[in-house]
Amino acid sequence: MKAMVLKNIQPLGENPAPLKLENVSDPIPSENEILIKVSCCGVCHTELDEIEGRMPPLLPIIPGHQVVGNIVGRGKGAKALREGERVGVAWINSACGKCAFCLRGDENLCASFRATGRDVNGGYAEYMTAREDFAFRIPEIFTDAEAAPLLCAGAIGYRSLRLAAITDGENLGLTGFGASAHLVLKMVRSRYPRSKVFVFCRSETEKEFALELGATWAGNYHDHSPDKLRSIIDTTPAWMPVIEGLRNLEPGGRIVVNAIRKEESDKNALLEVDYTSDLWMEKEIKSVANVTRADVMEFLTLAAEIPIKPEIQTYPLESANEALYEVKARKIRGAKVLTLQTE
């Protein structure tokens, strides 16, 4: 099969083509796994973290954790899903199922958590395998390309919004406006119609897009929002927007950091936090760690009911490097999706 393979950690700017198109052996499903013929795979900033070494993957690796396709084979123990069914695979590839975190529903915190496209091969390929109990049926309302971003950008946005803990009428901020944030905005407009959403980003295109989707206001990271915010969801790869965001929170407000890793370029921004003016009055910063299967299933159900459909840009598998470079350069409107034409 054809696959885009990462063999070495490297800065994307120095090498604009870190992934190599190769012919590799077709995967074979083990006892409790299914074999999926991939039709689409979303492109995520987390792939940049893997490529550039902020979150080193097992090498060599086939990236991709927003995967949609059809089941074309099963291991002998896989019986719940049928061949021909359309399924998705998300960032959560597996967890132990036995530890205290798993037993209380926090499998995203499991010490044995394994991630698709980081610890096992992912969806930048014509075929992949996955544990049957970590695959998700895709609602019929979505095309394959529409469904792919829902599996990560949507699910992690859903978890972030839940952790933001706003009620209808309370103000929410979004820093960065890419794949996840634009889906959060769509969720808020449906679930919290009286809440105002304030967007902070650098790109004029992103600002216009946010206003088009119903944001109350859009400005730069350093701007002061017209109103104080109950919560902010940060979707950027940098620290500076988090620090600036603290200054826009109301007392008792919370910033939810929707990013697995932060880039090192402005790590000294943390030293610029002034306790009295920025963090006092019981403000807090909370991270989002991975997702659970419940997050993915609940969000897919919610997205189908509303419905929420992402804005997407599609690329052939062979153009994965181009799509990743555009993510790094913040050339984003909605979500980027790789499409595969397999025989």
C-alpha positions as CSV (number, residue, x, y, z in Angstrom):
1,M,0.0,0.0,0.0
2,K,1.0,3.7,-0.3
3,A,1.7,5.6,2.8
4,M,3.3,8.8,3.9
5,V,6.1,7.9,6.3
6,L,8.1,9.9,8.9
7,K,11.6,8.5,9.5
8,N,13.4,11.3,11.2
9,I,12.6,14.2,13.6
10,Q,13.3,17.5,11.8
11,P,12.2,21.1,11.7
12,L,9.5,21.5,9.1
13,G,10.9,24.9,8.0
14,E,14.3,23.4,7.1
15,N,12.8,20.4,5.3
16,P,9.4,21.2,3.7
17,A,8.9,17.5,2.8
18,P,9.5,15.5,6.0
19,L,7.1,12.7,5.0
20,K,8.0,10.4,2.2
21,L,5.6,8.6,0.0
22,E,6.5,4.9,0.1
23,N,5.1,1.5,-0.8
24,V,4.9,-0.5,2.5
25,S,3.3,-3.8,3.4
26,D,-0.4,-3.9,4.0
27,P,-1.2,-4.2,7.7
28,I,-2.7,-7.4,9.1
29,P,-5.3,-7.2,11.8
30,S,-4.6,-9.0,15.0
31,E,-7.2,-10.9,17.1
32,N,-9.3,-8.0,18.2
33,E,-8.5,-5.6,15.4
34,I,-10.2,-4.5,12.2
35,L,-8.6,-3.6,8.9
36,I,-9.8,-0.3,7.5
37,K,-9.5,0.9,3.9
38,V,-8.9,4.6,4.5
39,S,-10.8,7.2,2.5
40,C,-9.9,10.4,4.4
41,C,-7.6,11.5,7.2
42,G,-7.6,14.9,8.8
43,V,-4.4,17.0,9.2
44,C,-3.7,18.2,12.7
45,H,-1.1,20.5,14.4
46,T,-0.2,17.6,16.5
47,E,1.5,16.0,13.5
48,L,3.8,19.1,13.5
49,D,4.6,18.3,17.2
50,E,5.6,14.8,16.2
51,I,7.6,15.8,13.1
52,E,9.5,18.5,14.9
53,G,10.2,16.5,18.1
54,R,8.1,18.3,20.7
55,M,6.3,14.9,21.1
56,P,8.6,12.3,19.5
57,P,6.7,9.4,17.9
58,L,7.9,5.8,17.5
59,L,9.9,5.9,14.3
60,P,9.4,5.1,11.6
61,I,5.7,6.0,11.8
62,I,2.7,6.7,9.5
63,P,1.0,9.8,11.1
64,G,-2.6,10.6,11.1
65,H,-5.3,10.3,13.8
66,Q,-8.5,11.6,12.2
67,V,-9.2,8.6,10.1
68,V,-12.4,7.6,8.2
69,G,-12.8,4.5,6.1
70,N,-14.6,1.2,5.6
71,I,-13.9,-2.1,7.3
72,V,-12.5,-4.6,4.8
73,G,-11.2,-7.3,7.2
74,R,-11.4,-8.4,10.8
75,G,-9.3,-10.4,13.3
76,K,-11.0,-13.5,14.6
77,G,-11.9,-11.8,17.9
78,A,-13.5,-8.8,16.3
79,K,-17.2,-9.4,16.1
80,A,-19.1,-6.2,17.0
81,L,-18.4,-4.4,13.7
82,R,-19.2,-5.8,10.3
83,E,-17.2,-5.7,7.1
84,G,-18.3,-2.8,4.9
85,E,-19.2,-0.5,7.9
86,R,-17.9,3.0,7.8
87,V,-15.8,3.8,10.9
88,G,-13.5,6.5,12.3
89,V,-10.3,6.2,14.4
90,A,-9.3,9.1,16.7
91,W,-6.2,10.1,18.7
92,I,-7.1,7.6,21.4
93,N,-5.8,4.3,20.1
94,S,-6.0,2.3,23.3
95,A,-5.8,2.4,27.1
96,C,-5.3,-0.3,29.7
97,G,-8.9,-0.4,30.9
98,K,-7.9,-1.5,34.4
99,C,-6.3,1.5,36.2
100,A,-8.1,3.9,38.4
101,F,-8.2,6.5,35.6
102,C,-9.8,4.1,33.1
103,L,-12.3,2.7,35.7
104,R,-13.6,6.2,36.5
105,G,-13.9,7.2,32.8
106,D,-10.7,9.2,32.5
107,E,-8.9,6.8,30.1
108,N,-7.3,9.9,28.5
109,L,-5.1,10.1,31.7
110,C,-4.1,6.4,31.6
111,A,-0.3,5.8,31.9
112,S,-0.7,3.2,29.1
113,F,-2.5,5.6,26.8
114,R,-1.4,5.0,23.2
115,A,-2.0,7.5,20.4
116,T,-2.9,6.8,16.8
117,G,-0.2,8.0,14.5
118,R,2.3,8.5,17.3
119,D,2.6,5.1,19.0
120,V,1.1,3.0,16.3
121,N,0.7,3.7,12.5
122,G,-2.1,6.0,11.6
123,G,-4.2,7.1,8.6
124,Y,-1.8,8.8,6.2
125,A,-2.0,5.5,4.3
126,E,-4.3,3.4,2.1
127,Y,-5.0,0.9,4.9
128,M,-4.6,0.8,8.7
129,T,-5.6,-1.4,11.6
130,A,-7.3,-0.5,14.8
131,R,-8.7,-2.1,17.9
132,E,-12.4,-2.7,17.3
133,D,-13.4,-1.3,20.6
134,F,-11.6,2.0,19.8
135,A,-13.3,2.5,16.4
136,F,-16.4,4.7,16.0
137,R,-19.4,4.4,13.7
138,I,-19.8,7.6,11.6
139,P,-23.3,9.2,11.4
140,E,-24.7,9.0,7.9
141,I,-25.2,12.8,7.8
142,F,-21.5,13.4,7.2
143,T,-19.4,12.7,4.2
144,D,-16.1,11.0,4.8
145,A,-14.2,14.3,4.5
146,E,-16.6,16.1,6.8
147,A,-16.3,13.4,9.4
148,A,-12.5,13.3,9.6
149,P,-12.0,16.6,11.5
150,L,-14.8,15.7,14.0
151,L,-12.7,12.9,15.3
152,C,-10.0,15.2,16.8
153,A,-10.6,18.9,16.2
154,G,-14.2,18.4,17.1
155,A,-13.8,15.9,19.9
156,I,-11.1,17.8,21.7
157,G,-13.0,21.0,21.1
158,Y,-16.0,19.3,22.8
159,R,-13.9,18.3,25.8
160,S,-12.4,21.8,26.0
161,L,-15.8,23.4,26.0
162,R,-17.0,21.1,28.7
163,L,-13.9,22.0,30.8
164,A,-14.5,25.7,30.1
165,A,-17.7,25.2,32.2
166,I,-19.7,28.2,30.9
167,T,-23.4,28.5,31.2
168,D,-25.7,30.1,28.6
169,G,-25.1,33.9,28.6
170,E,-21.5,33.8,29.9
171,N,-18.8,35.1,27.6
172,L,-16.3,32.8,26.0
173,G,-13.0,33.6,24.3
174,L,-11.2,31.6,21.6
175,T,-7.5,32.1,21.0
176,G,-6.5,30.9,17.6
177,F,-9.1,30.1,15.0
178,G,-8.3,26.9,13.2
179,A,-9.9,23.4,12.9
180,S,-10.9,23.0,16.5
181,A,-11.9,26.6,17.4
182,H,-14.2,27.0,14.4
183,L,-16.1,23.9,15.5
184,V,-16.2,25.1,19.1
185,L,-17.8,28.4,17.8
186,K,-20.4,26.4,16.0
187,M,-21.2,24.4,19.1
188,V,-21.5,27.5,21.3
189,R,-23.9,29.2,18.8
190,S,-26.2,26.1,19.2
191,R,-25.8,25.1,22.8
192,Y,-25.3,28.6,24.4
193,P,-27.2,31.0,22.1
194,R,-27.0,33.9,24.6
195,S,-23.3,33.6,25.1
196,K,-20.9,36.0,23.3
197,V,-17.8,34.6,21.7
198,F,-14.7,36.7,21.4
199,V,-11.9,35.5,19.0
200,F,-8.2,36.4,19.2
201,C,-6.0,35.6,16.3
202,R,-3.3,37.1,14.0
203,S,-4.7,36.5,10.6
204,E,-7.2,38.9,9.1
205,T,-8.7,36.0,7.1
206,E,-9.3,34.1,10.4
207,K,-10.9,37.1,12.0
208,E,-13.2,37.5,9.0
209,F,-14.0,33.8,9.1
210,A,-14.8,34.0,12.9
211,L,-17.2,36.9,12.4
212,E,-18.8,35.1,9.5
213,L,-19.5,32.2,11.7
214,G,-21.1,34.3,14.4
215,A,-18.3,35.6,16.7
216,T,-19.3,38.8,18.5
217,W,-15.8,40.3,18.1
218,A,-12.4,39.4,16.6
219,G,-9.1,41.0,17.4
220,N,-5.4,40.3,17.9
221,Y,-3.8,38.3,20.7
222,H,-2.6,41.5,22.5
223,D,-6.0,43.2,22.3
224,H,-8.3,43.7,25.3
225,S,-11.7,42.2,24.7
226,P,-14.6,44.6,24.9
227,D,-16.1,42.6,27.8
228,K,-14.4,40.4,30.4
229,L,-14.6,36.6,29.7
230,R,-15.8,33.8,31.9
231,S,-13.5,31.3,30.1
232,I,-11.1,31.1,27.2
233,I,-10.2,28.1,25.1
234,D,-6.7,28.4,23.8
235,T,-5.9,26.4,20.6
236,T,-2.6,28.0,19.7
237,P,0.9,26.4,19.7
238,A,2.4,29.3,21.7
239,W,2.4,30.6,25.3
240,M,2.0,34.3,24.6
241,P,-1.8,34.0,23.9
242,V,-2.3,32.2,27.2
243,I,-0.6,35.0,29.1
244,E,-2.5,37.7,27.2
245,G,-5.7,35.8,27.8
246,L,-5.3,35.9,31.6
247,R,-5.7,39.7,31.4
248,N,-9.1,39.3,29.7
249,L,-10.6,36.9,32.2
250,E,-13.1,38.0,34.8
251,P,-12.4,37.0,38.5
252,G,-12.7,33.3,38.9
253,G,-12.2,32.8,35.1
254,R,-10.5,29.9,33.5
255,I,-8.2,29.4,30.5
256,V,-8.5,25.9,29.0
257,V,-5.4,25.0,27.0
258,N,-6.4,22.8,24.0
259,A,-2.9,21.8,22.9
260,I,-0.8,18.8,23.6
261,R,2.4,20.7,23.3
262,K,3.6,24.3,23.2
263,E,6.4,25.5,21.0
264,E,9.6,26.6,22.7
265,S,10.0,29.9,20.9
266,D,8.3,32.1,23.5
267,K,8.6,29.9,26.6
268,N,9.9,33.0,28.5
269,A,6.4,34.5,28.2
270,L,5.6,32.5,31.3
271,L,8.0,34.7,33.2
272,E,6.0,37.7,32.3
273,V,3.0,36.7,34.4
274,D,2.3,39.2,37.1
275,Y,0.6,37.4,39.9
276,T,-1.4,40.5,41.2
277,S,-2.7,41.8,37.9
278,D,-2.8,38.6,35.8
279,L,-3.5,35.5,37.9
280,W,-4.9,36.7,41.3
281,M,-8.7,36.6,42.0
282,E,-8.8,32.9,41.6
283,K,-8.1,32.8,37.8
284,E,-6.8,29.4,36.6
285,I,-5.1,27.7,33.7
286,K,-6.3,24.1,32.9
287,S,-4.8,21.8,30.3
288,V,-6.7,19.3,28.2
289,A,-5.0,15.9,28.0
290,N,-6.0,13.8,25.0
291,V,-9.7,12.6,24.6
292,T,-11.7,9.7,25.8
293,R,-13.9,7.4,23.7
294,A,-16.9,9.0,25.4
295,D,-15.8,12.4,24.1
296,V,-15.6,11.2,20.6
297,M,-19.0,9.3,20.7
298,E,-20.8,12.1,22.4
299,F,-19.5,14.7,20.0
300,L,-20.3,12.7,16.9
301,T,-23.9,12.3,18.2
302,L,-24.1,16.0,19.1
303,A,-22.6,17.1,15.7
304,A,-25.1,15.0,13.8
305,E,-28.1,16.3,15.8
306,I,-27.3,20.1,15.5
307,P,-25.8,19.5,12.8
308,I,-22.3,20.8,12.9
309,K,-20.2,20.4,9.8
310,P,-16.7,21.6,9.5
311,E,-15.3,23.9,6.8
312,I,-12.7,21.8,5.0
313,Q,-9.9,22.0,2.5
314,T,-9.0,18.7,0.8
315,Y,-5.6,17.5,-0.5
316,P,-4.5,14.2,-2.1
317,L,-2.4,11.9,0.2
318,E,0.7,12.8,-1.8
319,S,0.3,16.5,-0.8
320,A,0.4,15.8,3.0
321,N,3.6,17.8,3.3
322,E,2.0,20.8,1.6
323,A,-1.0,20.6,3.9
324,L,1.3,20.4,7.0
325,Y,3.4,23.3,5.9
326,E,0.2,25.4,5.5
327,V,-0.8,24.5,9.0
328,K,2.6,25.7,10.3
329,A,2.3,28.9,8.3
330,R,-1.3,29.4,9.7
331,K,-2.8,29.3,6.2
332,I,-6.0,27.8,7.6
333,R,-9.7,28.1,7.0
334,G,-11.4,25.4,8.9
335,A,-9.8,22.0,8.7
336,K,-7.5,20.3,6.2
337,V,-8.2,16.7,5.1
338,L,-6.2,14.2,3.0
339,T,-8.3,12.2,0.6
340,L,-7.3,8.8,-0.8
341,Q,-8.2,7.1,-4.0
342,T,-7.6,3.4,-3.4
343,E,-8.4,0.5,-5.7
